[in-house]
Structure formats: C-alpha cells, structure tokens
Amino acid sequence: MNTRHHPDRGFTLIEVLVVVAIVAVLASLLLPALSQAKAKAHAIACASNIKQLSLGWFLYADDNTDLLVNNHGIDETRARLENWVNSVEDWGTSDDNTNLASLTTGKLAPYLAESTDVFKCPSDHSIAANGPRIRTMSMNSLVGDPGVLTNKFNPAYLQFFTMASIPNPAQIYVFLDEHPATINDGFFMNRWDDPPLWGNLPASFHNRGANLSFADGHVENHRWVVGDTVQPAGPLAAAITPSLPTDFEWMRERSSVPKN
C-alpha cells in the first residue's frame, strides 16, 4: 500500500487571476442590467405616486361641486392659505425641505390618507442644507385656482377652475415630477407666450424623461429629445434657454389652450 503523504495542492497565482478576471467580467455584465432594473422600478414607483395624487385630485373635485383644488404660488403657499400642498422647498434650511407636516396639511392630504410618500419620486436624491428634500411633485400652473396669480403669467391661456372647463382632458397634464433645481412651491409655471425659457424645468430622472398625469386620469412617461432639457440634479446657475423649442412646445401644448 502506498503510504506516501501528498500535501493539498493550492491555487496558483495564474489560477487566482483567471478567477478574478472571470468575476470582473460577470460583474461588468450584470451591474448595468441591475442598474437598469432599479431605474425602471423607480420609474414605476414614481408613476404610481403621481397616479395616487391624480386620484386625490379627482376625489377633491367630486366633493367640491367640480371645483379644482387650489394651486398657489410661493407667497400664498407660505401663508398656508389652503393650497393643494403647503410646501416651499429650497437648497437652504427651510423647514419645508424636511418637515412632513407641510405635506399633510394641504387640501389634498385627506384624499391621500395623509401619505407623504406620494409626493416624492424615489429617483430624486436632492439634499438641502438641512437634509433630504421630501417633495418632487408639482402641478400645472394653469390647472386649479391660482389665487392672486390669476392671469399674471399666461393671460392668453385658459386657467382651468373646474373639471368641466378642461376641453380635452387627455391632452392637459396635471402633475409632474419637477427638476430639483427649480422646484420650490407646487406651482409649475413657464411663460408660454414668451421666447422659450425654462423658468421651471421638468425632471429627467427616468430614461431622460419625466412622469406626468393627465386630466383624464392616465399617466405617461415622456422622454425629452433636446439635450439641454436634461440638466444635473443640483442647483442651476441660470434659467435654461433651450437650443431647440421642441420640449418646451410639447409642454406648452399640454398645459392649456389659447383663450381665442
């Protein structure tokens, strides 16, 4: 019988390097797929949040003889004058950046079971000086009662005060995820009769696009086709003048209709 001792044979350096190389190749193949899956899941969750906001918007109108919920600008929102959401965010230390109570006191809150998650897109990682911000969603400035801002910014376009006043609900958007650089109040506004200039910029979290809900209840993701519509998530140095009007015109056509 052979009684010679054979010590265990370990891996050679070449074998270890081969294994490491194989793992690296597999990781390079899998990580993009996982990243894409995560991004898609965030887009779906964001669309679901906007859908819930839209449902609350419909229920409010049903309970208030067809009147649409108030949609105010900064000053009235800060005064807590019964806006759809009582929140004005910034990049500083405003309490509204992080205080969930600012979301639960708005006029839509009772129709959302006072849920605060629906106001946030999971792809929005913007952080103010006092912490992560809690709201991504804004409302079309031409939908709802804008209070003192009536006819101030877009006097040539219809302001919709009731559900019945919207002539083409499938073509008029209500909610969208706004770009972190421009979000403050919940009043998403651009001057549609002026030369194209993004005063408020839509978000581009989802495959270079944003989620929007419409007055007929449907939600869609729209991908921006002009490169400068897609901006970094941080503060902007100035308003964006689009190199082409395509995306600006797409939003204008879905914000309202001319009075004439």
N, C-alpha and C positions, 0 to 999 in steps of 0.2 A: 504494500500500500504506500502511495506517495504521501509523505507527511511534511513535505516542504511548505513553508509559510509564504503565502502570496499577499503582500500588503494591498489594501484597497487602492485602486487607481483613481486619482483625482482628475479634474478637468484641466486641460492645458490652457495656456493663455489664449491661443488661437480659438479654441472652442468657446471660451467665455466671450471673446469679442464677437464671434459669429452670433451667439445667442443675444447679446446686447444689440447688435445690428438688426436682428430679426424683430425684436421687441420695439425698437425705434421705428422700423418700417410700419409695423402694425399700428403703432400709436399715431403715426402720421396719416394713416388711412382712416382710423376710427375717430379721432378727435374732431375733424371737420364735420363728420356725419353727426356726432353727438352735439356739436355746437349748433348745427342747423336744426336738429330736432328740438333743442332747447329754445332756440329763437322762434320756431314755429309754435311751440307750446305757449310761449309768452304772447305771441300774436293772437292766439285763440283765446287766452285768458283775458287779454285786453278787449277783444271784440265782445266777449261775454259781459264784461263790466259795462261797456258802452250800451249793450243791449238792455241791461238792467236799469241804467239811467234813463234810457228811452222809454221803458215800460213805466217807470215812475212819472215821467213827463206826460204820458198819455193818461195815466190814472188821475193826475192832478187836474188836467183839463176836464175829464169826465166829472169830477167832483165840484168843478167851479164853472158850470154852465158854459163850457167850451173855451173859457179864458186860458191863455197860456201863462205859465209861471213867469214871474218877474226875472228879467235878465239885465242886471245893472252893471255900471262901470265901477271904477275904483272907489270914488268918494262915497256913493250910496252903499256900496258893499261894506266899506269900513265902518259906516254908521249903523250897520246891521239893520238896514231898512227892508227886511223881508225879501231877500234875494233868493234865487234858486240854490245858491251856495254862498255862505258868508265867509269867504276866504280870499285874502290878497297875499300872494307869495312874493318873495324877493330873494336875493342872494345874501342878505344880511342876517339880522337876528329877529325878524318879525315873528311874533308868536304864532301867526297863521301858517308859518312854514312847517311847524311840527305839532300844533295843537289840534287833535282830532275833534275837539268840541266845535271848532269852526265849521266842520263838515256836518255835524249832527244837528245844528240849529237852523239850517237852511230850509226853505219851503218844500223841497223835495224829500227831505230826510224821512218824514213819516211813511212815505211810499217805498222806501228802501230798507225798511226795518232798521233804520239808523245804522246801516252798514257803512263803514268807511272805506273798505277795500275797493268798492266800485269806482271810486274817484281816482284811482291810481293805475297806471299801466305798469306791469311788472318789469318791463324793459327800461323804465325810467329810473335811473340811479342818481339823479341830481341831488346834490348835497349843499344846503345853505350853510352859513357860518354857524348856525345853531343846530344843525343836524339834517338828516334826510328829509326831503320835502314830501308832503303827503298827498298832493293833488297833481294830476296830469291833464284832467279833462276840462274842456271849456265848451261854451255854447255859442253858436252862430249869433252874432250881434243883432241880426235882423229878425230873429225869432224871439218872441216874448216882449213884454213891456220894458223898455229900457229906461223908464223914469225920466229924469231931467235930460237925458241924452237923446230923446226923441228928435229925429230929423237933423241931428247935429253933424253926423259924419257922412251919411249917404242919403241926402234928401231926395235924390232922383229915384230911389228904390223903395219898394213897398216894405213897410215894417209889419210883421205878422203878429197881431194881438190875439187872434182866435184860431182854433184849428180849422174852422171853415174858411178862413181868409186865405189859406195856402192853396193856390190854384193847381199845383202839380206836386203833391206830397212826395212822390218817388224821386223828384229832382231837387228837393230842398233839404240840405243837411241840417241837423240839429246839434249833435255832439261830435266832438273830435278830440283826439289826443294832440295837445299843443306842444310846440318845441319848448324845452326847458329855458331857453334863452329869453323868450318873450312872454311866458306865462306870468301873470300877476293876478288880476281878477279872473272871473269866469266868462268874460265878455270878449269873444274872439272877433276882432274888428280890423278891417282894412278899408281904405278909401277907394272904392271901386271905380269911381269916375276919374280919378287922378291917374297920371302915368304909373305903371306898375312899380310898386314898392311894398315890400313885406314889412308892415308895421307889426303885425302878429304873424308868426311863422308856424305852419303845421309841423308836427313831429315827423320824423322819418325813421322810427325805431324798427319798423317791420319791413325788411327787404327794401329799404329806401322808400318806404311809404307810410301812410297813416291809416288808422281805422276811423270811420265816420258812420254815424247813424243818420237815418233819413226820416222825414215826417210821415212816411207810410209804415215805418217800423223796421225796415230792413237795415242791415249793417254791411258795409263793404270795406275792403282794404284797397286803397288807391296808391299805386306806385308813382312817384314823381319822376318826370322824364327830363327835367332840367337840372343839371349838376349842382347849381348854386342854391337850389331849394333845399338840398341836403347839407346841413351845417353841423359842426361839432356840438356836443351836448352842453358845453359851458356857456358863459355869457358872451354876447356878441359886442364888438366894438361899435357897430353902427347898424342901422336898418339895411336890409338886403335889397339892392336893386337887381332884379333878375336879368340875366343875359338874354333870355327869351321869355316872352309872356305866357307860354303855354300853360304852366301850372297855375299861374296867377289867374288866367282866364277860366281855367277849369273850376277853381274855387268860386270865382265871381258868378259864373253861370249857375252855381248850385247854392248860392247864398240868398238870392231873392230874384225878383223880376222888376224891370223898369216900370215906373208908375204909368207911363204912357204906352 
